Amino acid sequence: DSGVTQTPKHLITATGQRVTLRCSPRSGDLSVYWYQQSLDQGLQFLIQYYNGEERAKGNILERFSAQQFPDLHSELNLSSLELGDSALYFCASSAGTSGGPNTGELFFGEGSRLTVL
Amino acid sequence: GEDVEQSLFLSVREGDSSVINCTYTDSSSTYLYWYKQEPGAGLQLLTYIFSNMDMKQDQRLTVLLNKKDKHLSLRIADTQTGDSAIYFCAETASGGSYIPTFGRGTSLIVHP
C-alpha cells in the first residue's frame, strides 16, 4: 500500500460527459502529480501541484483541469469526454520540500480506469 | 520522439537472469529509476541511480548506467514468477522540476 488513495477505481461514461477523479496523497506529502496511462501513449505526465499551487504542466488538454485543496487532496476534472480519453489515470505524491521529489521517488495510487463509450 | 525508450516485451524462464534495457536522450539527467507495475496496481519504485554512478546493486537487482551511451539496464538475477510485471524506466533532468519522464514500460513474462 503506497498510502495514495484514488477514487473511483473504475468509471464508465459517455462521450461529451464530465467526470472528476479524486486523489488523497500520502500523509505529509505536499506534491501531487497526475499521469495518464494509455496503450498508445504510455505514461504521460499531465500536471503537478505543490501545496495548493500549480507547479508544472505537461501534456494536459484544455478540456482537463485540476486543483489541489487546502487539505492537499487533489481532483482532476475531465470534460467534453472523447473516446480517446479512455485510459488509466494515476495520481502520485512525493515528499519534495521545494516542489520536486527529493530523490525522484513518486508514490503512486492504484489508478482510476476511465472508459468512455 | 520519446525521451525514454524501452523494448515492450521480455520473456524469460524461471531461474534465469532478466535484463531490461532503456535508452534516454536527456544528457542532463540526474536521477534514473526503475519502477515496477504489477497487474491492477500502481507503479512502485524498485531502485534508482544517480547519474554519477555506474552501477548499483540491491539484492537480486543490478542497475548499470552507461552515461556516454545514455543507456540504463536492470538485471534481475534468479527471476521468479512473482517478478512478472511491467518495468518502467524513468529519468529526471537537472534544472527543472524533477518530474520523472517514463518510458512505455517492458512487460516481463516469467514462465516455468
Boltz contact constraints between the chains, C-beta under 6 A:
constraints:
  - contact:
      token1: [A, 42]
      token2: [B, 104]
      max_distance: 6.0
  - contact:
      token1: [A, 43]
      token2: [B, 102]
      max_distance: 6.0
  - contact:
      token1: [A, 45]
      token2: [B, 99]
      max_distance: 6.0
  - contact:
      token1: [A, 56]
      token2: [B, 97]
      max_distance: 6.0
  - contact:
      token1: [A, 56]
      token2: [B, 99]
      max_distance: 6.0
  - contact:
      token1: [A, 90]
      token2: [B, 42]
      max_distance: 6.0
  - contact:
      token1: [A, 100]
      token2: [B, 97]
      max_distance: 6.0
  - contact:
      token1: [A, 100]
      token2: [B, 98]
      max_distance: 6.0
  - contact:
      token1: [A, 101]
      token2: [B, 98]
      max_distance: 6.0
  - contact:
      token1: [A, 104]
      token2: [B, 31]
      max_distance: 6.0
  - contact:
      token1: [A, 104]
      token2: [B, 33]
      max_distance: 6.0
  - contact:
      token1: [A, 104]
      token2: [B, 92]
      max_distance: 6.0
  - contact:
      token1: [A, 104]
      token2: [B, 100]
      max_distance: 6.0
  - contact:
      token1: [A, 105]
      token2: [B, 45]
      max_distance: 6.0
  - contact:
      token1: [A, 108]
      token2: [B, 42]
      max_distance: 6.0
  - contact:
      token1: [A, 108]
      token2: [B, 43]
      max_distance: 6.0
  - contact:
      token1: [A, 109]
      token2: [B, 42]
      max_distance: 6.0
  - contact:
      token1: [A, 110]
      token2: [B, 41]
      max_distance: 6.0
  - contact:
      token1: [A, 110]
      token2: [B, 42]
      max_distance: 6.0
  - contact:
      token1: [A, 111]
      token2: [B, 42]
      max_distance: 6.0
